């Protein structure tokens, strides 16, 4: 192993994007091995497994789940999602036999780890070298010092029924009788989340509509909002009927996030099958659709997630040229290590190193984060070793690059305090 690989492996990471349940939630929900199939289950679905067949709501016994798992494991074990699951189970839980009996024995170990109050510290801090992680689980009450919340804001603009408005009204404590009242409610929520430690807002609307946003007037948005107010509780408006309202609120959330000094993370590119609600219409996630918003809000900080893959070529041009846009490698390494390596090579060549967010595990279980960071460190170290060999960087510059993308940039972008010293 090269000195650069050793150096990259020693960096204390700040993890820019996760969906990790807190230790308390994991214990309360009694997560077992079959609760840790995030991402791998997407490949199982793609290979033909019925959705939810191995989920926590399934009535199958552990033995039945293990047998079904093995059936689809043999159909999908070539993918990187499967490789990550293998790494996690073998490294952390000692799985050696990929059989029904081997899975059942490992399931007992996973259940024991779930009950272990030190499991997160062991895996995240000691094994993964992660000091802090941003997690999106729709609460700011994380009860774990190494987590910071990011909140999805889609629920504030995906308005189809009176119940959607009432939910925001209830959470914000602001009574809503008009669109202006509703804007006050959304702003009150943002202020509340900031007070509770939120480090960024998240827009995930590419999963259920296009990233393209028009520029409707207040009057146009108000017409749609007033129609909603006139609905009965069970009545709903269509996507087309609420589009102007959605677009207006997207602009408002960007404006208010910027006023609070919050970066705005936006999903771009590839869809996760288990959560996609638009039939995996990948064209809705094309990063080029965001250009009008990026041009309009030059004072905002946009973190465009997932390197836009498979739209990574225009993505590279956008993050190179826009001062208000930050590059991000969340999820990319496990989608395709080959693509991740190519993208990282081009980041080195094209994008100022201060603008790159190098790791976000994007998993809902800590075992997946462990496996992902192990792969990410190797890919980045491989790329930097090649760049040094080619003369594009010297070794000291390569080390600075690695420090920046895995740690220092996140401290700067998200204005984190008390983490300036490494380790």
C-alpha positions as CSV (number, residue, x, y, z in Angstrom):
1,X,0.0,0.0,0.0
2,X,1.4,3.4,-1.0
3,X,2.0,6.2,1.4
4,X,-0.9,8.1,-0.1
5,X,-3.2,5.2,0.6
6,X,-2.0,5.2,4.2
7,X,-2.5,8.9,4.5
8,X,-6.1,8.9,3.0
9,X,-7.0,6.0,5.3
10,X,-5.9,8.1,8.3
11,X,-8.2,11.1,7.5
12,X,-11.0,11.7,10.0
13,X,-14.0,12.1,7.7
14,X,-16.9,14.5,7.9
15,X,-19.7,12.6,6.2
16,X,-21.9,15.0,4.2
17,X,-25.0,12.9,3.6
18,X,-26.6,9.9,5.3
19,X,-30.0,8.5,6.2
20,X,-28.8,6.8,9.4
21,X,-31.3,6.1,12.2
22,X,-30.1,7.1,15.6
23,X,-28.8,4.4,17.9
24,X,-32.0,4.8,19.9
25,X,-34.2,4.3,16.9
26,X,-32.3,1.3,15.8
27,X,-32.7,-0.3,19.2
28,X,-36.3,0.6,19.5
29,X,-37.1,-0.9,16.1
30,X,-34.9,-3.9,16.8
31,X,-33.1,-3.9,13.5
32,X,-31.9,-7.3,12.3
33,X,-29.8,-8.4,9.3
34,X,-32.8,-8.1,7.0
35,X,-33.2,-4.4,8.1
36,X,-29.7,-3.7,6.6
37,X,-30.5,-4.4,2.9
38,X,-30.5,-0.7,1.9
39,X,-29.4,-0.4,-1.8
40,X,-28.9,-4.2,-2.1
41,X,-32.7,-4.6,-2.0
42,X,-32.9,-2.4,-5.1
43,X,-30.8,-4.8,-7.0
44,X,-32.9,-7.7,-5.7
45,X,-36.0,-5.9,-6.9
46,X,-34.3,-5.3,-10.3
47,X,-33.6,-9.1,-10.4
48,X,-37.3,-9.8,-9.8
49,X,-37.8,-10.0,-6.1
50,X,-41.3,-8.7,-5.0
51,X,-41.0,-5.3,-3.2
52,X,-41.0,-5.6,0.6
53,X,-40.5,-9.4,0.5
54,X,-37.6,-9.1,3.0
55,X,-38.8,-5.9,4.8
56,X,-39.6,-5.5,8.4
57,X,-43.3,-5.7,7.7
58,X,-43.0,-9.1,6.0
59,X,-44.6,-12.0,7.8
60,X,-41.9,-14.4,6.6
61,X,-39.9,-16.1,9.3
62,X,-36.2,-15.5,9.6
63,X,-35.6,-18.9,7.9
64,X,-37.9,-18.0,5.0
65,X,-36.2,-14.6,4.6
66,X,-32.7,-16.2,4.6
67,X,-33.8,-18.7,1.9
68,X,-35.3,-15.9,-0.2
69,X,-32.2,-13.8,0.3
70,X,-29.9,-16.6,-0.9
71,X,-32.1,-17.1,-4.0
72,X,-31.6,-13.4,-5.1
73,X,-28.1,-13.1,-3.8
74,X,-27.0,-15.6,-6.5
75,X,-28.7,-13.3,-9.1
76,X,-27.2,-10.0,-7.9
77,X,-24.0,-10.7,-6.0
78,X,-21.9,-9.2,-8.8
79,X,-23.0,-5.6,-8.1
80,X,-21.3,-3.0,-6.0
81,X,-24.3,-2.8,-3.7
82,X,-23.8,-6.6,-3.1
83,X,-20.1,-6.1,-2.6
84,X,-20.8,-3.5,0.1
85,X,-23.1,-5.8,1.9
86,X,-20.5,-8.5,1.8
87,X,-17.8,-6.2,3.1
88,X,-20.0,-5.1,6.0
89,X,-21.2,-8.5,7.0
90,X,-17.8,-10.2,6.7
91,X,-15.8,-7.4,8.3
92,X,-18.2,-6.3,11.1
93,X,-20.2,-9.4,11.8
94,X,-17.9,-12.3,10.9
95,X,-20.1,-13.8,8.2
96,X,-18.1,-16.6,6.4
97,X,-20.7,-18.9,4.9
98,X,-23.1,-17.4,2.4
99,X,-25.8,-20.0,3.2
100,X,-29.1,-20.0,5.0
101,X,-27.5,-21.2,8.2
102,X,-24.7,-18.6,7.8
103,X,-27.2,-15.8,7.5
104,X,-29.2,-17.0,10.5
105,X,-26.1,-17.1,12.7
106,X,-25.1,-13.6,11.5
107,X,-28.6,-12.4,12.1
108,X,-28.2,-13.1,15.7
109,X,-24.9,-11.1,15.8
110,X,-26.6,-8.2,14.1
111,X,-29.4,-8.2,16.6
112,X,-26.9,-8.3,19.4
113,X,-25.0,-5.3,17.8
114,X,-28.3,-3.4,17.6
115,X,-28.7,-3.7,21.4
116,X,-25.0,-2.7,22.0
117,X,-25.0,1.0,23.1
118,X,-21.4,1.3,21.9
119,X,-22.0,-0.1,18.4
120,X,-22.2,3.2,16.6
121,X,-19.0,4.5,18.2
122,X,-17.3,1.3,17.4
123,X,-18.3,1.2,13.7
124,X,-18.5,4.9,12.8
125,X,-15.7,6.3,14.9
126,X,-13.2,3.5,15.4
127,X,-13.7,1.4,12.3
128,X,-14.8,4.0,9.8
129,X,-12.8,7.0,11.0
130,X,-15.8,9.3,10.8
131,X,-16.0,12.2,13.3
132,X,-19.4,13.6,12.3
133,X,-22.2,12.7,9.9
134,X,-25.2,14.6,8.5
135,X,-28.3,12.5,8.6
136,X,-31.7,12.9,7.0
137,X,-34.4,11.1,9.0
138,X,-37.0,13.9,9.2
139,X,-36.2,14.9,12.7
140,X,-33.8,17.3,14.4
141,X,-34.0,15.3,17.6
142,X,-31.0,13.0,17.0
143,X,-29.8,12.2,20.5
144,X,-26.3,11.4,19.2
145,X,-23.5,13.9,19.4
146,X,-21.8,12.7,16.2
147,X,-24.9,13.4,14.0
148,X,-26.2,16.7,12.6
149,X,-29.6,17.0,11.0
150,X,-30.5,18.0,7.5
151,X,-34.2,18.3,6.7
152,X,-36.1,17.4,3.6
153,X,-38.2,20.3,2.7
154,X,-40.3,18.6,0.0
155,X,-43.3,18.2,2.3
156,X,-43.6,22.0,2.4
157,X,-44.1,22.4,-1.3
158,X,-45.6,19.0,-2.3
159,X,-49.1,20.3,-1.6
160,X,-52.0,18.3,-2.9
161,X,-54.6,18.3,-0.1
162,X,-55.7,20.3,2.9
163,X,-54.0,17.8,5.1
164,X,-50.6,18.8,3.6
165,X,-51.2,22.4,4.6
166,X,-52.5,21.4,8.1
167,X,-49.3,19.3,8.7
168,X,-47.1,22.4,8.1
169,X,-49.5,24.5,10.2
170,X,-49.2,22.1,13.1
171,X,-45.4,21.7,13.0
172,X,-44.8,25.4,12.7
173,X,-47.4,26.6,15.2
174,X,-48.5,29.3,12.6
175,X,-52.2,29.5,11.8
176,X,-52.7,29.5,8.0
177,X,-55.6,31.2,6.2
178,X,-53.7,32.5,3.2
179,X,-50.6,31.9,1.1
180,X,-48.9,34.7,3.0
181,X,-49.6,32.9,6.3
182,X,-48.3,29.7,4.7
183,X,-45.0,31.4,3.8
184,X,-44.8,32.6,7.4
185,X,-45.3,29.0,8.5
186,X,-42.6,27.6,6.3
187,X,-40.2,30.3,7.4
188,X,-41.0,29.6,11.1
189,X,-40.2,25.9,10.4
190,X,-36.8,26.8,8.9
191,X,-36.0,29.0,11.8
192,X,-37.0,26.3,14.2
193,X,-34.8,23.7,12.5
194,X,-31.8,26.1,12.5
195,X,-32.3,26.6,16.2
196,X,-32.3,22.8,16.6
197,X,-29.0,22.3,14.8
198,X,-30.0,21.8,11.1
199,X,-26.9,22.4,8.9
200,X,-28.6,22.4,5.5
201,X,-31.9,22.0,3.7
202,X,-32.6,19.2,1.2
203,X,-34.7,19.3,-1.9
204,X,-35.4,15.8,-3.2
205,X,-38.1,16.7,-5.7
206,X,-36.4,15.0,-8.6
207,X,-37.8,11.8,-7.2
208,X,-41.4,12.9,-7.9
209,X,-41.2,15.8,-10.5
210,X,-38.8,17.6,-12.8
211,X,-36.0,19.7,-11.4
212,X,-37.0,22.4,-13.8
213,X,-38.7,25.3,-12.0
214,X,-40.6,28.2,-13.6
215,X,-40.9,31.6,-12.1
216,X,-44.5,32.0,-11.3
217,X,-45.9,35.2,-9.7
218,X,-47.3,35.3,-6.2
219,X,-50.7,35.7,-7.8
220,X,-50.4,32.5,-9.8
221,X,-49.2,30.6,-6.7
222,X,-52.0,32.1,-4.7
223,X,-54.7,30.9,-7.1
224,X,-53.5,27.3,-6.7
225,X,-53.2,27.7,-2.9
226,X,-56.7,29.2,-2.6
227,X,-58.1,26.3,-4.6
228,X,-56.5,23.9,-2.1
229,X,-58.0,25.9,0.8
230,X,-61.4,25.4,-0.8
231,X,-61.0,21.6,-1.0
232,X,-62.6,19.2,1.4
233,X,-60.2,17.0,3.4
234,X,-60.3,14.0,1.1
235,X,-60.2,16.1,-2.1
236,X,-56.9,16.6,-3.9
237,X,-55.4,18.6,-6.7
238,X,-53.2,17.2,-9.4
239,X,-49.5,17.8,-10.0
240,X,-50.4,20.1,-13.0
241,X,-52.9,22.1,-10.9
242,X,-50.3,22.7,-8.1
243,X,-47.2,23.2,-10.3
244,X,-47.1,27.0,-10.1
245,X,-47.5,26.8,-6.3
246,X,-44.7,24.2,-6.0
247,X,-42.3,26.3,-8.1
248,X,-43.1,29.5,-6.1
249,X,-42.4,27.6,-2.9
250,X,-39.1,26.1,-4.2
251,X,-37.9,29.7,-4.9
252,X,-39.1,30.7,-1.4
253,X,-37.2,27.9,0.3
254,X,-34.0,28.7,-1.5
255,X,-34.4,32.4,-0.6
256,X,-35.0,31.7,3.1
257,X,-32.3,29.0,3.3
258,X,-29.8,31.5,1.9
259,X,-31.0,34.1,4.4
260,X,-30.3,31.7,7.2
261,X,-26.8,30.8,5.8
262,X,-27.9,27.3,5.0
263,X,-26.5,25.3,2.0
264,X,-29.1,23.7,-0.1
265,X,-28.5,20.1,-1.0
266,X,-30.4,19.0,-4.2
267,X,-30.8,15.4,-5.4
268,X,-29.5,15.1,-9.0
269,X,-29.1,12.0,-11.2
270,X,-29.7,8.4,-10.3
271,X,-32.8,7.2,-8.5
272,X,-33.0,4.8,-5.6
273,X,-35.7,2.3,-6.7
274,X,-37.3,1.8,-3.3
275,X,-38.2,5.5,-2.8
276,X,-38.8,6.7,-6.4
277,X,-42.4,7.8,-6.8
278,X,-42.2,8.9,-10.4
279,X,-41.5,5.5,-12.0
280,X,-37.7,6.2,-12.1
281,X,-38.1,8.9,-14.7
282,X,-34.4,9.7,-14.7
283,X,-34.7,12.6,-17.1
284,X,-36.4,14.5,-14.3
285,X,-33.1,14.5,-12.5
286,X,-30.9,16.0,-15.2
287,X,-28.7,18.6,-13.5
288,X,-29.0,20.9,-16.6
289,X,-32.6,21.6,-15.5
290,X,-31.3,23.5,-12.5
291,X,-29.3,26.1,-14.5
292,X,-32.0,28.9,-14.3
293,X,-32.1,28.6,-10.5
294,X,-28.3,28.5,-10.2
295,X,-28.1,31.7,-12.3
296,X,-30.8,33.5,-10.3
297,X,-29.4,32.7,-6.8
298,X,-25.8,33.6,-7.1
299,X,-25.6,34.2,-3.3
300,X,-26.9,30.7,-2.4
301,X,-24.8,27.6,-1.7
302,X,-26.0,24.7,-3.8
303,X,-24.6,21.3,-3.1
304,X,-25.6,19.2,-6.1
305,X,-25.7,15.6,-4.8
306,X,-24.4,12.4,-6.4
307,X,-22.3,14.1,-9.1
308,X,-25.4,14.2,-11.3
309,X,-24.6,10.7,-12.4
310,X,-25.4,9.6,-15.2
311,X,-25.4,13.3,-16.2
312,X,-21.9,13.8,-14.8
313,X,-20.4,15.4,-17.9
314,X,-22.7,18.5,-17.9
315,X,-22.4,18.4,-14.1
316,X,-18.6,18.8,-14.3
317,X,-19.0,21.8,-16.5
318,X,-21.6,23.4,-14.1
319,X,-19.6,22.9,-10.9
320,X,-16.5,24.2,-12.6
321,X,-18.2,27.4,-13.8
322,X,-20.7,28.4,-11.1
323,X,-19.1,29.9,-7.9
324,X,-22.3,29.1,-6.0
325,X,-22.3,25.4,-6.8
326,X,-20.5,22.7,-4.9
327,X,-19.6,19.2,-6.2
328,X,-20.6,16.1,-4.2
329,X,-19.6,12.4,-4.3
330,X,-22.4,11.1,-2.1
331,X,-23.6,7.6,-3.2
332,X,-21.5,7.6,-6.4
333,X,-18.7,5.2,-5.3
334,X,-21.3,2.4,-4.7
335,X,-23.3,3.1,-7.8
336,X,-20.3,2.5,-9.9
337,X,-16.7,2.5,-8.7
338,X,-15.6,2.8,-12.4
339,X,-17.7,6.0,-12.9
340,X,-16.6,7.3,-9.5
341,X,-13.0,7.0,-10.4
342,X,-13.5,8.7,-13.7
343,X,-15.4,11.5,-12.1
344,X,-12.8,12.0,-9.4
345,X,-10.1,12.2,-12.0
346,X,-12.0,14.9,-13.7
347,X,-12.7,16.7,-10.5
348,X,-9.0,17.0,-9.9
349,X,-8.5,18.3,-13.5
350,X,-11.5,20.7,-13.6
351,X,-12.9,21.8,-10.3
352,X,-11.3,23.9,-7.6
353,X,-10.5,21.6,-4.7
354,X,-12.3,23.9,-2.2
355,X,-15.6,23.1,-3.9
356,X,-15.7,19.3,-3.6
357,X,-17.6,17.3,-1.0
358,X,-15.8,13.9,-1.1
359,X,-18.0,11.5,0.9
360,X,-21.5,10.9,1.9
361,X,-22.4,7.3,2.7
362,X,-26.1,7.7,1.9
363,X,-27.0,4.6,3.8
364,X,-29.7,4.0,6.4
365,X,-27.5,1.6,8.4
366,X,-24.0,2.2,9.9
367,X,-22.7,-1.0,8.4
368,X,-23.2,0.3,4.9
369,X,-21.5,3.5,5.8
370,X,-18.5,1.5,7.0
371,X,-18.2,-0.4,3.7
372,X,-18.8,2.7,1.6
373,X,-16.1,4.8,3.2
374,X,-13.6,1.9,2.8
375,X,-14.3,1.9,-0.9
376,X,-14.3,5.7,-1.2
377,X,-10.9,6.0,0.4
378,X,-9.4,3.5,-1.9
379,X,-10.8,5.1,-5.0
380,X,-9.6,8.6,-4.0
381,X,-6.2,7.3,-3.1
382,X,-5.9,5.4,-6.4
383,X,-6.8,8.5,-8.3
384,X,-4.4,10.7,-6.4
385,X,-1.6,8.1,-6.8
386,X,-2.2,8.1,-10.5
387,X,-2.2,11.9,-10.6
388,X,1.1,12.1,-8.7
389,X,2.6,9.5,-11.1
390,X,1.5,11.5,-14.1
391,X,3.0,14.7,-12.6
392,X,-0.4,16.5,-12.3
393,X,0.1,16.8,-8.5
394,X,3.0,16.3,-6.1
395,X,2.4,14.2,-3.0
396,X,1.9,17.1,-0.7
397,X,-0.7,18.6,-3.0
398,X,-2.4,15.3,-3.2
399,X,-2.6,15.1,0.6
400,X,-4.1,18.6,0.8
401,X,-6.7,17.6,-1.8
402,X,-7.7,14.6,0.2
403,X,-7.9,16.6,3.4
404,X,-10.1,19.1,1.7
405,X,-12.6,16.8,0.1
406,X,-13.0,14.5,3.1
407,X,-13.0,17.1,5.9
408,X,-11.9,20.7,5.5
409,X,-14.4,21.7,2.8
410,X,-17.3,20.5,4.9
411,X,-16.2,22.6,7.8
412,X,-16.1,25.6,5.6
413,X,-19.3,25.0,3.5
414,X,-21.5,24.1,6.6
415,X,-19.8,26.5,9.0
416,X,-19.0,23.8,11.5
417,X,-17.5,25.0,14.7
418,X,-14.9,23.2,16.9
419,X,-13.8,20.7,14.2
420,X,-11.0,22.7,12.7
421,X,-8.4,20.4,14.3
422,X,-8.1,17.1,12.6
423,X,-8.7,13.9,14.7
